[in-house]
Amino acid sequence: MSRHEKLQLRDSEEIPTSEVLEEILGDSYSAYETFQDELPNLEMEQEWQWYTPYKAWFAKGQHWWTTQRGTRKEKNLYWLYVYDGCFSIAIWFTEKNRDELLKVDVSDKTKEIIADAKPKGKLTTFPLMFDITTTEPLDDIYELINCKKRLECK
C-alpha cells in the first residue's frame, strides 16, 4: 500500500475538526495541538483543502506579509497530511538553499534528513518530511519554517 493510500480524512463532505483529528491521531493529537498553538508565533495560518487527485484533505500553512511597496503576499510554507496515529509535515526547499539549511540550528537527525533529501521527479525542489507522533521534532520544524520565510518571503 502506498503512502497516499494510507491517508486519512477521505470524506470530502467532512471538513476536518478538532474532534475528527483527535479520533484519528489518538495520542499524537497533543503534538498536533502544540503545533497549532505555535502557528501565531510563526506568523502562520493553516487552511484545510480537499485535494481531488488524492481524495483526501490536506492542510497548507501560509505566511502572509506586506512588501515594501505595500503589496500583500502569501507563501505556502508547509503541507500537513493526516495518517492513522500520526501526522506528517512536508516543507519544500529549492536545491540552491540546501547549504543554508545545513547551517540552521537543528538536531543532527534533522541535518541528516536535509542532507539525504532527494528532489522529486524533474523538480529542483525537495521535501523535508517529518512524521510526527510527539512534540520532539517540532522545534526543528519551527526553525525550518522560519528559515524558509527568511529565504523566500522578501
Secondary structure, DSSP 8 states (H G I E B T S, - for coil): --TGGGB----TTS---HHHHHHHHGGGHHHHHHHHHHGGGGTEEEEEEEETTTTEEEEEEEEEEE-TT--EEEEEEEEEEEETTEEEEEEEEEGGGHHHHTTSS--HHHHHHHHH----TT-SEEEEEEEESSSTTHHHHHHHHHHHHHHH--
